[in-house]
Amino acid sequence: MIKKVQGNDNFLEKIGSLQAKFLLVGSYTKTAEIEGITVAGLPGFIEYTPALDMEVLYYGFPKSMPDIAKMPDGPPSPVLIASAVRQLCSLPLHFVDAGLTISPKAPVTKIDASYSDSIIDGAKIDAKNLFLEGKRYAQEILKESELFILGEVVPSGTTTAYAVTKALDYDCDGWFASSSAAKNISTLKRQVVDEALSKHISTDRKDIFEVLSNVGDTMQPFVAGMATVLSQKSHVVLGGGTQMAAVLAILKALSQEGENVNFENIALITTKWIVEDSQSDISALLHAIDPGFNAFYSDFDFSDSSVKNLRLYDEGYVKEGVAAGANIVYAYLNGVTQKQITAKVEQLYASFA
């Protein structure tokens, strides 16, 4: 049910009996407004996606709009998976607005951050301050749990993750092609990333915060700051795919500059749909960043579901989001079965159909 990408199996043993706290960080980048770059949400209302996901998680229904975030093809947001696990496992959660244009109509911690501009124009964010804000916030919550699941909801976040990782000199073309769409849009992503890097990143020695400020998004430095502090005394799960792999690349760069990061207490956990995606290669990406980093995935699919739009996940239409893979692994560690998760997701989906 839980499979290893790389790293130490002992991490799962350590967290198996721990009560988690789920922190979902939302941010927005105007990179999402580049035509064809993302379909992660309601057409024409992509910037509402983080708020809608948070509202569904908190209330069980959206408040900012009458429908949940879903793709034109039909499959719903992976927030339904996170919602199912939250209900099955009584998982505590908290939301952070780390630079949204539309803040959720739900309890949320708002940090001092604006949304990111398109990376083609330069993101124009204060990454150093966001990193320090993440560290400060982590200090406030450090004693609340021994296990933190850090998730994200950032439309077009795979593109900014690709840009940051490539700017850090990883030869990662083709590893970030994964998208919410079944159709491969990797060519467009590469064109956007290459244009952004040529405009805003020097070929000389790069400062990590300069890179993030120019071609990143606000979630990345904030989550990196949280993980740095939380990993000192707690276990940290980076819930997500290539976006969280980029956070690992950021953490490694920071550690090489003297930042104290306890990587033994950190693991990336994602979905089967990401690991088996033929259009990307998260295994190669993680190995390139550091083959010793912990990474796992949930061997979960919707093959037994009676709902066609959920089975579209297995065809590559949706692969990850709202820490879906990490939530499933947490459920498995707490004795919940795939059948139970599927049934709960179907029940939630029926309420929106």
Phi, psi and omega in degrees: 000326177241126182239153183263136169272312178192170175100204190252122178299337182299336179301316180295322178296322181292324185266355187303328183254007186268142172279124183269160166238130184260119178248117180253119183255124179249140173210169182227137174236134179291357170303329180296344182270358173290126186302126176088358187280334181207152173230025185279070177153187179289133181305128181085353183226037183302324184293345176280346188307309180300316181298316180297318179298317180295319180295319179296319178298321186278313186260335188095359178203157179281153178240331183284335177214163184283354183226160177279164177291122178208162183277158177301331182288340177127323184295138182280168177301145174295359173302334178294327176292313179298322179295320179298315180293321179301318180288320182288331185245004183050050186279116177295145179218160177213147182250145175233126173269102183254037178118057179259150171275330177239108179277146183292150173274063182204160178302128185209144172272122181258119177264169183280084181206141173258168177294164178271141170288170175299140182293340175295324178270355187095125187296327177059052176241158178263083187295323180298315179295322178295321176298315179294324176297320177297319178295317180297314180297321179297323177299325181292327187253000189306323184275000185279342181197158173265356180216121179243127171262116181258114179247170180221155168219102185222099176304131183070018180293336177292330179288316178292326177296317177300314182298315181295315183294319178292323178296334177275014172076023171273134179278080194245016177300131180092347180270345182249020184289344182303141184212168173290347180261147176292325180289133182289122178244026185297328181297315178297316180300317181295320178298316180296313181296314181296321178294317180297316181293321180294330182276324196236355182240126178285151176279352178283185178305131188256134171275130185301321181286331175293318177301309182298321182294334185262323185228016179256196171228168189289335178299319190301304180292328180294313179294323177299320177296316178299313183298324180301313182284312184298327183291347181289326184229351182231171174264140186236125172253121172273103186272104180160181182258242186292335176295318179284335172297321176297322176298320176298320178298321178295314180298321178295317179299319179294320180295327178289343177259010173107356179288136182274105179238126180266090185291339177297334181263012183238139173217142169270132177230129184226198184255163172300324183296327177286311185296325183263009181293121181286348183262001178212178181210081181290332178297314178295321180299310181296321179296322179292322180292309175187116182293350179269347181294144180282133177207134182221169175213157180272124178275069186235141172211177181254027183298334180265003183282145177273357184262116184302316184292337173282323178295341176297336173305318183288348176264003174098010184283329175222139186237330184191164177151151179053036179055039184302311182298317179295321178296318179297315178300318178299319178297315178302316180296340179257019172084008179276140183263164175301320180300319180292318179296314181300315181298319180291320177297318178298320178297315179294319179298321181299331180288343180253346185292000000 
